[in-house]
Structures are given as C-alpha cells and as structure tokens.
Amino acid sequence: TRLTLDGTEVSGTRVTTYPRGDGRSNGIFYGTLAYSGIIQKTSGSDQTLNVEIRQENTDDGSPPSTIIVGSETGITMAALPSSAYYVMLTSTSTQSVPNSQAPVNFDEQIIVNNNAFSHSTTTNPSRVNFDLDGDYLFFSNIYATRSGTGGDRDPYRVEWRLDGSNTLGYGGHGSFLRGNQGSQDSYAAGSAGGLVLPDITDSQYLEVTMFDEEDNADAELTAGNIAIQGVELSLLFQTNVEVSATGTHTTSAQIPQTNVYQGGAFAV
C-alpha cells in the first residue's frame, strides 16, 4: 500500500505484507498492512488523501484470491497543530541495504523546525539532532526493492538508535522480501513503525538503522521511498495523562498457536 495526496504519492508511505499461501503444509494465508506516520498538508484548500493498494504479483487463478477484509480494515487520522515543532526527512538517493546494523541517510528536508531539531543533508545525514529538552514522538518508513533475479530471502530489521550506540529495545519494525518463487515472485518489502522518546536532552541525536538478517544483502532503498518524522510533544498535549501498568508483564513470552497471549495491561 501507499498514500497519495491529491493523486501524488507521499514519500515514505509504502508498506507490504507477504501471504505465502500453502507452502509445504505451513500455509500463511493472512497478512497485515500497517502504516503510521505524519502527513503534511500542502495546500490551504481541501486536499484528498487516498490509501492505494496493489498486488506485486497476481493470483495463480485458483481460489481463494487475495481480498481486503472489510471488518478488519480501518484508518485513523488526527489533525495536528501547525504550531508544534516537527522534523520530516526523506531521501533523493539510492542506498544499499547493509548486512550489519548501519544508519539510514536522509538527504532531503521537508520540515526541520529549528526550535527543537537540526539536521544536515551532507554531514552525518542519518542524524536527527535534538536541540530542546523534552518528550518526542517519531515514525519511520523503510521500503526496499531488488532486481527480479535470485531466490535469496531477505528479512529486514529496522531499529532506532540514540547517540550512535544505544539501540532501543522497542519501536522497531521489519519486512520480508521473498525473492524468486516460480511464477509468483516478490521483490519489494516495506514497513513502518513509531516510538515515544521520553526525557530527551539537548545535544542528543536519533538515527534509524537497518540490516538484512540474510548474509547476502543485495537490495536497495530507492529514492523517495523512505522517511523519518518526529514531533516534540509539549505543544500537542495540554493535559497530563497518567498511565500505569497492571497485571504481569513478562520480558519474554512464548507466543501460543491457539488462543492469544494477553499478559499485563495498562490503565489510562
């Protein structure tokens, strides 16, 4: 899927899913497409935002075909004040997907509000620099493609890193590029995710990192199809909300094959 605004694709909004189908009795028949991010309104007049979806490859002709499940599909949007402090970056150049954790570069600035952020498109272009103490909300989107050859399976892992060394244990996302699969090939993969960064101090910096868990990375991040967005939160929320944890929150849990794992909950 991707988002378009007045018919023009919004940079960094492509996400994918891979319903494998019946593969040696280990069938994967369901997939979830999920995008989260900040979209900039570019006109004072009304604009039209669309969610667009297509299959990279067609069904093989045998039922059931791939469908959108209406009762399990939705969209949620909220208007954000223009007075808040934002940063929104994308890239105009192609980057190779690395085999080990490495930062993603952003060489095009859509918005950089210098009350809270700074960024260079030439010196350390992977870094979003914080210039104001506070709490922040961030989103990122990564979309990778490769040429239509080869059967390598490319599972991508996207993570957040503070100050060049602190890889955060939450907010990451990933996708799976299947590669050659007979006549049903898949050579594109995209994902999106976000996180809240509390208690950030002036002079810290944030990066999006990624790598291919397979040892022969040969895909690329194409121009205009990756993005990072952030906002400082003090101007968004004027009311303090207290959140507390209830129940048991385990650090590691086995995901069951039947029923669901619920764990602890949160009281707002």
Disulfide bonds with the S-S distance in Angstrom:
none
